[in-house]
């Protein structure tokens, strides 16, 4: 591998809050030469062609891919094979971890990796109804990318088996060729993202995201309205044993992908997990940073992000200490009125705060023009409060979000003591109902042990 110059030219693909956070950190690195180059917004099949064309013009030393679509369409394969440009992001084959839910479920089964819920894969509508009756409570997932909005759950989105069958028909009519039907799990969700160079993983801080549009976890699913982390790098409803189980799954997945495909996964492994009375379960994998989860963890990162990315490319991640500040974060997304079903577009936001030592502000779906900041139809701007604990981080995030003016809204309850305590109580109730049952690994979890009230 040829030596890189002392100052690097870096390209990114994506135009969202996650990519804004990546760009800000890269541009602050002494290794990066000036501004990071936006190669493509990352939307649609044309993103690959746009990115290759721009990379041919700018000749970046490496490229970081933010969103999932370009990965699924093979942008890494194209950049590496046609231009020899290294990438932080998996190839199309490896990106099946996200683009194909059946691939991931089968990978866990084949290599004996813990965390798979009870599930079955269907290629036709036949036989689905008996399985829904067998499960009683179920989750239905299209096999393919759906922008985080394709999963539907009985009791929440589907009120009967008939509703489930009708949704399955809609999925097949939308040209998804396979459906994964899973048992409905009960517990609390959390996100663990890991840097991966194909042989080694380095975990980031664990995060809890909030998908529902409105306060109290009501309303339709979204790409994520906000998220939080805690200063001790755990969450109020999990302990180190739960986190270790998720970390082990991420590491085992990296190894299984190498065995299955013969390729090394170089990028971000993002596991969406749930802690349950029967152990840690994998809900889904993503093949890139989460959004909003990336905004929390990157706001805490002390290690030079460019150095980490170079280590991923060079397969020496084990020799780079990846360090995060021991502070809490609360992220709130400001979104246009009508989001996510019928978001308005072309409206102006005013009084957006500036980043500071304890506040990070990230543009997402906005256009910054001489006459102001204009929303373009999706999550607009994210604010991340950083504090010694959740209360302080929440106060900072709330003040920043409340200062923004325009036809937009945000969830005021993310990171608040009231909502966090409800999560803790929910997990305590889950564990109490089956207090004597051992976890999946045979280790009985005491009620007070798996829950930390903070």
N, C-alpha and C positions, 0 to 999 in steps of 0.2 A: 504494500500500500504506500503510495507516494506521500511524502511529508506535506502537511498543510502549511499555508503561509501563517505568519505571526498574527495577521489580522484577517478574519474570516468574513466572507460574503455569504450570508445565510438567507435562504428563501423559505417562505411559509405558504401553506395552502389553507384557506379558510377565512371567513369574515364573520366572527362571532365573539362573544365574551371570552371564551377559552383561548382563541387565537390572539386576542388582544393581550391577555395575561402572558402568554408565551412570548409575544413580540416585545412587550415592555421589559421582561427580564433579559431577553437576549440583547436588546439594545443597550442595557445597562452593563453588559459584560465587557471587560477589557479585551476580550478575545474577538469581539465582533466589530467589523469595520462599518461604522455609520448605521444607517437605517436598514432594518430587515426588509427584504423585497417581498411584496405580496405577488405571488405567481398566479393565483386564481382564488375566486371567492369560495370554490369548493362545492358548488351546487350543480347537480345534474350530471349526465354523462359527458357533457362538453367540458367539464372541469379537467379531465385528464388531458385532452388536447390542448386546452388553454395553458395548463401548467407546463407541459412539455415545450410548447412554443416559447413561453416566457423564460423557461430555464435555458433553452438554447440561446436566447438573446443575452441573458444576464450571467450565465455560467456560475451559479452559486457553488460554494464548497460543500454544502449539504442542504437538505430540505427537510422541514418539519411539517407533517400533515396533521391538521387540527380535526376536521370532521370525518365522519365515517364513510360517506358516499364515495369520495375519491379512492379510498382504500379498497372498498368493495369492487370498484370499477378497474382496479389495477394500476393506479398511478405510480406506485412504487416500482412495479415491474417495468413500466415504460421509462421512467426516469433513469433507472439503473441500467437497463439493457441498451437503450438508445443513446444515452448521454454519459453513462458512467457516474451519475451523481448519487452519492450515498444518501440514504433517507432514514429519518427517525419515524418509523411506521412500518407495519408488516406488509408483505406481498399479498396479492389477491388470494392466494391459496391459504395463507395464514389468517387473513382477515375474515375467513369463514367463521372464525370464533364468534364474530358478531353478526355477519351477514347470513349465517345459517344456524338457526337454533337447533336443528336436528344434528348438524355436525358436532356441536358442542355437547349435547346430551350423549351422543354416541361415543364421543371421545372420552368423557368421564367413565362411561360404562366399560369401554374396551380396556382402559388402563387402570381400572380399579381405583379411581379417585373418588374420595368421599364427597358428599354434598348433593348428589342427584336426588330430586324428589321422585315419587312415584309418577310415571309418565308413560305416554304411548304416542307414537308418530303415525299419522294418517295421511294417505294420498288420495282418498276419496271419501265421500260423505257416509258411505256404508260403514256400519259398525261403530260409528262415533256415539250414537245415542245410547246404546247399552253401556258403554264405558262411562259416559256422563252420569248415568243412573248409578253405576257401581261406585264411582268416586263420591257422589253426593254433592260435595263442594269442589269446584274445579276452576282451572285457569286455562284460557284458550289463547294460543300464540301463533300468529302467522309465521311461516318460515321465510324470513327476509327482513329487510330494513323497513321500518315504519315510523321513523322519527321519534321513537319512544312513546308512541300513542296507539300502538296496535294491540297491546295486551288487554284482554278483558277478563274480569273476575266475577264469578258467581256471587250474588249478594250485593256487589257494588255496581257492576255494569249490566249484569245478566241476572234476571230474576227467576229464571226457570230453565229446565232442560230444553224446552222449546226455543227460548231465547238463544241458548247456546248453539243449537242446531242451525238456527237462522243466521247467526253470526258466522258459523263455519261455511255456510253457503256463500255468504258475502265474500269471505276470504278467497274461496276457490274462484268465484266470479271475477275477483280482482287480480287473477293470474298468479296468485301464490299457489305453488304446486303441492306444498306439504303444510300440515298443521300439527303443532305439538299441543297435546292436551295433558295437563298436569294436575296433581292434587293441589288443593288450596292449602297453603301453609299459614300458620298463625305464629306471629312473633313480631320482631322489629327489624326493619331493613337498615343496612349500612353499606357503604361503598369503600372498598379498599383498592387503591390504585398502586401499581408497582412499576418502576422502571425495569426494563428487561433487555439484556444484550444477547439473548439466545441461550446462555448458559447460567447466568446469575440474575437474581431479582433484587431490587432494593425498594422496600415498601415506603409509601408516603403515609401521611397522617390519615387516620380513618375519619370518614365524613358521613353525616346523615343528610340526605336530600329530601325535598318535599315536592312531590309531583302534582298534587291537586292545586287547582287554580285559586281557591278561596280559603279564607281562614277557617280553622277547625278541620282541615283536611276534607273540604267539601268541593264540589264542582268537578269539571272534567279534568282528565290528565293533561299535563303540559310537558314541555321539555325540561322543566324544573324551575320552580319559583324561588328557590333559595336553599341554603344549606348551612351547617355549622360544624365546627370542630371544637374540641376542648383542650385546655392547656396541658393536660397530662397525656394527650395523644391517645386517649380511649374515648368512650362515649358513656353517658350516664347509665346505660342499661347493659353494657358488656364489660367483661373483665379481660385480663391478658390471655386467658385460656381460649376464649372465643376468638380473639384477634389472632392468636397463634394458629388456630385451625384454619382461618381464612387465608393467612399468609402461606401456610403449607399447601393449600389448594392452588394458589397462584403459582408457586414454585413448581408443583407437580404438573400443572398445565403447560408451563414452558417446556419442560422435559418431554411431555407426551406429544406436543406439537412437533418437536424435532424428530421423535421416533416415527410419527405418523406421516410427515411430509418430507423429511430430510432437509428442511430449511430451519435456520435459526430465526426466532422471533425477535426483532429489534424494534422496540417501541414501548408502548404503554399497555400493560395488562390491567384491565379495569373490571374487577369482579363486583357484581351486585349481589350481596348476600343477605340472608335473614338468619338471625339467631332464634331458634325454636326450642321447645322442650326436648326435642330429639336431636339436638346438635345444630351445627351450622349447615345451612342449605344454600346452594348456589341458585339464584334466580336467573341470572343471565351474565354473559360476558360482553364487554365492549372492547374494541381494538384500538382505543385512543383515549385521551383524557376525557373525563366527564365534564359536562357543563350544566350546572355550576360548580361541581366538586373541584375542578382544577383551580377555580378562583380562590378557594379557601387555602388549598395546600401550597400553591405557588406564591401566595401572599406571605407564607411563613418560611419559604425556602431560603436557607442561608448559603448553601453551596451554589457556586456559579452554574446556572442551568446549561450554559454552553459547554462547560466542562463535562457535565453529565451526558449531554447528547453526544459529544465526541467519544466518551467512554463506551456508550452504547454501540456506536458505529464500529469502534475498534475492538469490541469485545473484551473490555477491561473494566467493567463496571465494579467488579469486586475490589478494585484498587482505588476507588474514589469514595471518600466518606460523604454520604448524603445526609445532610443535617437540616432539621427544621426547628424553628423557634418554639419554645414551650410557652405559647400564648394561645388564647382562644380566638376564634373567628366566627363572625356571623355574616353571611352573604344574603342580600335581598335583591331580587331582580325587579326593576321597574318595567312594566309592560303596557302596551297600548290598550285602551278600553276595547272590550270585545274579545281580547285574547283568552283562550286559544282558538275558539271556533270561528269568530268573525272579527279579527283585529282590524282596527282602523289603521290607515297609513297616510303618510304625507302631512302629519301634524307635528307641531313644534314642541320641543321640551325646553324649558328655561331653568336657570338657576342650578345647573348641575354642579355639584361641588368638585373641587380639585383633590387629587390624591395628596396624602400627607403621611407622617410617620405611622399614624394609627388608623389610616383610612386608605383603601385602594378603590379607584373608580375605573371601571372597564367598559368601553363601548362595545355594543353587540350589534343589533340591527338598527343602526342609525347612519345618517349621512351628516357629517360636519361640514357646513358650508360657511362662507363669510357672513351670511345673514342668520346663522344659528344652527341648532342641532335638530334634525328632522327624523322622526320615526319612519321606518320602512316596513312595518307590518308584523314583526315578531318581537321577542324579548329585546328591549331597547338598551338599557344601561344597567349594570350591576354595581352595587356598592358593597364593600367588604369592611366591616369594622373589626379592628384588632385590639384585644385588651388582655389584661392579666387573667381574667376569667370570663365566663359567658355573659354575666350581667354587664360588665363593662363593654365587651365587644358588641352586645346587643344595643346598648345605649348609643354607641357611636354609629352603628349601622342605621338605627331608627332615625337619628337626627339627620343623617345624610340623605336618607330616602325621603323623609318628610319635607326636605327643603326643595326638592324638585317640583317644578310646576308644569302643568300641561294635562291633556286628556289621557291620563294614564293611572295605573294603580299598582299596588304591591301588597304582599302579605305581611301584615304587621306582627304576626305571631311567631314567625320563625326565629328560633333561638331564645324565646322568652322562657322564663322560669315556669310559667303555667303550662306551656305546651310540652316542655321537657319532662316535667313531673307527670304529665299524662302518659308520656311514653314509658316512663319508669313504672308507673302503676300498671299499665297494660302488660308489661313484661312480667311483673310480679304476679299478676293474675294468671297469665299463661303458665308460669312455672308452678304456681300453687295448685292448679287443677290436676297436675300430674306429678306431685312432689316426690313420689317414691320411684318414679320411672328413671332408669339410667339414660344417659345421653347415647348418641349413636356410637361413640367410641368406648362405651361401657362405663364411663365415669359419671356417677350420680352428681348432679348439680344442685347444691343446696339453694334454697330460695334467696337468702341474703347474699349468696356468693356471686351470682351472675348479675346482680343489680347494684350499682353504686349510685347512691343518692347524692347529687352534688348541686 
